[in-house]
C-alpha cells in the first residue's frame, strides 16, 4: 500500500474525493493479489430478492446473466450506520513538520475518507464526529450526496491545517466526547474511533465511556493511531534532542538512547494493558501505524463489517 506522502501533495487537496477513491481501488487491487483473495470486498449495488416482495424492482437483465433474482438498491436503503470519530487534538499533529502530511491526523483523515468511499458504495449511512477538548463537530449518519460532500469537506480541512499556533495547545477529552456521542446516536451503529490515546484522564473513565457505547448496542472499533517507530520504540538519532509536548508546550531535552530501553518497556506495557481492556469490553483494537499503508484500517473495517452484516 502507498504511504501518505506517495499519494498526496498540497495541489491535490481539491480532489479529495478522488484521492479517497484511489486509496480504496488500490486496496481492492492489492486484496485480489494477496492471500485474502476471495474476501468479500465487492460493492453491493443490488441485494438478493426475498420471496413475497414486489417484483417491480427486480433487475431482469442481471437475472438473464446470473439466473438469480436481485433487487436494485435505492438511496434510501441503508444496510448499516457508521459514525467516524476523529481525535483532532494537537498530539495528532505528530510528527510536527511544516507542510508534512505524514502525521497522525492526516492519516486518520485519509483513512476516514477511504472508509466513507467504501460505505457509500455499500449503501451504508455514515456520520462524522471531530473532537479535541470538546466535541467540535457531530453529524448524524446519512447517505445523501450533499451530506457526503460535507464530510469530505470537513476531512479536507484537517489536511489543510498549517504550522501555526492555532493548531497547538489542544488536548482531548475522549471520555466526555464518547458519552455525548453515545447519548446522541439513537440507532444501532458501528462507531469507528481514530485516536492516539494520549489522554490524561483515568483509563477507567475512558473505558466507562466506551462501555456506554456498548450498553447502547453499538459496536466499536478503536484505531490506535501511532508513529510506531518514534512513539513506541523511541527511534531517534543518538544525540541530545529537544522534545516538545504539542498539547502543553512543555519542553524536555535529553538523549533518547539513555532512556530508550525503559521507554520501550513502558510503551509495551501500555499497549498490553490497552489490548487487555479492549478484550474485556469486546472492543476491536487495531494499532494503526502511520508508516504503513491504509490496508490495516480498511481490512480491519471490512472484517468487522462482514461479521456484523
Secondary structure, DSSP 8 states (H G I E B T S, - for coil): ---HHHH--GGGGGGHHHHHHHHHHHHHHHHHHSTTTT-S----SEEE--TTS-STTB-HHHHHHHSS-EEE--TT--S-EEEEEEE-SGGGG-S--TT---SHHHHHHHHHHHHHHHHHHTT-EEEEEEESSSEEEE---B--HHHHHHHHHHHHHHHH--SSGGGSS----HHHHHHHHHHH--S--EEEEEE-----S-HHHHHHHHHHHHHTT-EEEEEEEE-IIIIIT----SSEEEEE-TTT--EEEEEHHHHHHHHHHHHHHHHHHHHHHHHHTT-EEEEEETTS-THHHHHHHHHHHHHH-
